[in-house]
Amino acid sequence: MLLWDVWGVGARELYDAAAQVTAEDVSFTAVRALFAENDGLRTPQTVTSLAPFNGPSEVTVRG
C-alpha cells in the first residue's frame, strides 16, 4: 500500500491502539492479537487512493 491509500472509517482510535502496543518494548503476542482481532488493520480488497497525481479513485487490490 502507498502513503495515499486509505480504507476504513473511524480508524484513528484503532491506529492509536496500535501505536500504544508497538511503542517501546514491543510484545509480539500483543501485536499479533491486535492484528488478529481487528479487520481494520488488514488491507481490504478495495481501497481509496488519494494519489496527488490522479485524484481520488477506488482501486481493487490484486492478491
GIJOKA-V993810 format. One record per helix or strand of 3 or more residues. SS is the DSSP state (A for helix, B for strand). FROM is the first residue (numbers start at 1). LEN is the number of residues. If there is no record, write none. Layout:
ss: <SS,SS>
from: <FROM,FROM>
len: <LEN,LEN>
This chain:
ss: <A,A,A,B,B>
from: <11,28,39,46,57>
len: <11,10,3,4,4>
